[in-house]
Amino acid sequence: MMKPAAKSLVPYYNEAVIQLGFVAFFAMSFPFAPLFSFFTNLLEIKIKLQHIGTYGRRNVAENASGIGNWMAIMSFVSYFAIPCNTLILLVCRFPSVPAGFHQDLDDLEFKEKSVLTQYLENRDSNYWNRANIIFLAVCIEHIVIALKIVIALIIPDVPFKVQEDEFRRQKVEDKVQRELLELKYAGNHETFDDEMNRLQREAAKIVESDMRAREEAEVESVGDVSVNKQAVKAA
């Protein structure tokens, strides 16, 4: 017996968005996470296709113009991941004291500082103090956000080939509609709507003629009654 089709796609979208959040938020901590996510998604696509084609019923097709609010959620994740990764790069360090113990940031040894701080202090320890390092991190964050916005504006949401096909399809539909109208007027053909309108007009005329006939019959009957009354009075 085949498994019934899923009634909602929310669990699938939820799983994808959670995976996107883990990959985007902690990419700086584990740079190989996107690569592993890519391979696991390929495997999951193959498994789900086999499940749909062999073990489960086909889902009911529904019209949709997009993925709804999930697009806004993924957009928020992609934007919020930039400052999150910048903060990880800036503050994640290698403390020598056990977890939970207080440690003054001004008394940190060189090996206890973050990777970014160690790299910049190796270049110039006099210039790269804490304020300059934080300012650099904020600049990098804004540059990456601006670059993301520019790339999003450059890459269209709908490919040019799809836009061209949609435009061509609309032109073809308009042309076919004009040709059908020309054939209709040239050959005195009627469309379904025209035939329905004609039948309604004919039915209205029949009803109107019946009503007139009934009114005339009533008038004649009233006239006959009055004549009979006058004859009785005369007699």
N, C-alpha and C positions, 0 to 999 in steps of 0.2 A: 504494500500500500504506500503510495507516494505521500510525502509530507505536504500539508496544505501551504498555499502561497502566503507570503508575509502580508499582513494587513497594513503595515506602516513601515516606512523607510527610516524612521527616526533612529532606531538602534544602529543602523549602518552608518548614518551621518554622524551620530554621536561617537561611534568608535573612530571614524576617520578624523574628526575634529580633535579628539583627545590625543590621538597619535601625532597630529600636526602640532598641538601645543607642546608636547614633550620634546619633539624634535626641534621646534623653533626656539623654545625658551632656554633649552640647555644645550644648544649646538656648540657653544663655546667650551662647555665642560667636556663634551664627548663629540668631537668633530666627525666621527664615523657613524653617528646616529642616522643622518640622512641616507647614507649608503645602505645601511642595514634596513632602514624603513623602505627603501626602494625595492630591495630583493624580497622582503616579506610581503609587500603589496603585490608584487608579481605572482608570488606563490598563492596569495589569498584570492587573486582574480581567477587563477586556474581552478582552485578548489571550488569557488562559488559558481563558476560556469559549469563545472561538472555536476554540482549539486542541482542547479537549475535544469540542466538538460537530462539528468538521469534520475535523481532521487526526489525532486520537489516539483510541485505544480508551477506552472507559469504564472507570473504576477499579472494582474489586470492592468492593462495599459490606460494611463490617464494623461490628459493634456496638461502641460505646465510650461510657463514662460521662463522658469528658472528654478533655483533651488531654495528660494524664499529667504528667510532670515539667516540661513546657514552661511550665505555669502558675506553678510555683515559680520557675523561671528568670526569667520576666517580672516576677514580683513582686519578686524581688531587684534586678533592673535598675531598676524604678521607685523603690524605696527608696534604692538607692545613688546614683541620679542627683541626689537632693536635696543631699546634702553635696558632691557633685562640682561641681554648678553654683554652690553657695555659695562653694566654694573658688576657682572660676574668677572669680567676681565680686570676690573679695577680693584675690587675688594677681596676677591678670593686669594688667600695667602696660605702660608705653611707655618702655622704656629708651633712652637716647641713646648708650650705648656699644655696640660690636659684640657679637655673640653669643659667649659663652665668656669674656668678661672679667669680672673680679670687680668688684662695685659694692656699697658699703655702703648698707644700707637707711636709715640715719640721715642720709645725705647726699644723698638723692634730691631733685630739684627737683619743684616742684608739678606740672608737665606730665608728669613721668615716673611719677607714682603712678597707682594703679588708678582706675577710674571711680567706684567707691563711695567711696574715700578722698577724691578731689577734691570729690565732692558734699558729703560730711559736713564737710570742712574749710572749704568755702565757707559752710556754715551757721554753724559755731562751731569755729574752729581751736583754741581753748583747751581746750574740753571733749573734742572727738573726737581723742584720742590713739590710739596703736596698740592699747593694751589695750582701750579702750572700743569701738573698731571691731571687734576680734576677738570681744568679748563680744556685740556686736550681731549679728554674722554667725552666731554659735552660736545665739542666740535665734531668729533668723529661720529657721534650719535646723530647730530643734525645733518651731517653730510650723507650718511647712509639713508636717512629718512627721505632727504631730497632726491637722492639717486633712485630710491624705490618709487617715488611719485613720478619722476620723469620716465622711468621704464614703463610704469603703468599707463602713462599717457601715450607713449609711443606705440605700445602693443595694443591693438584694438581688441575689444571684447568679442566682436564677431569678425572672423577672417574676411579678407577682401573677396576671396572666391565665393564665399557664402553670400555676401552682400550682392555680388554681381549676379549670382544665380537667382536670388530673390527678386532683384530688379527685372531680370529677364522673364521670370515666371509671371510677374505682374503685367509686363508688356504683352506677353503671349495671351494671358487671360483677357485683357482689354481688347486685343485684336480679335480673338475668337468671339467675344461678346458682340463686337461691331458687325462681324460677318454674319452671325446668327440673326441680328436685327435686320440686316440688309436682305437676307434670304426670307425672313418673315414678311417684310413689306413688299418684296418683289413677287413672291409666290403666294401671297395672301395666306400665310401659315399663322397659326395661333399658338402661343405658348400656353402652358398650363394655367398661369395666372389670368391671361386674357380670356381663355375659355371659361374659367370659373366666373369671371366678371360678366361675361356674356350670358351664361346660364342664370346667374342671379338677376340680371336685368329682365330676361325673358320670364323668369318666375314671378318677378314683381309685376310685370305687365299682366300676366294671367290672373294673379290675385286681384289686381285693380279692376280688370274687366269683370271678374266674378262679382266683386262688390258692387259695381255699377249695375250689373244685371239684377242683383238682388234688390237694390234700391228701386229700380224701375218696376220690378214685380210688386214690391210693396206699395208703390205709388198707384199702380193699376188696380191692385186689390182694394186700396182705400177708395179709389174713384168708383169702383163697382158697388161697394157698400153704400156710398152716398147716393148713387143713382137709384139703388133699390129702395132706400129710405124715402126718397122723394116720390117714387112710384107708389109706395104704400100710403103715403100721406095724400096723394092725389086721389087714390081709390077711396 
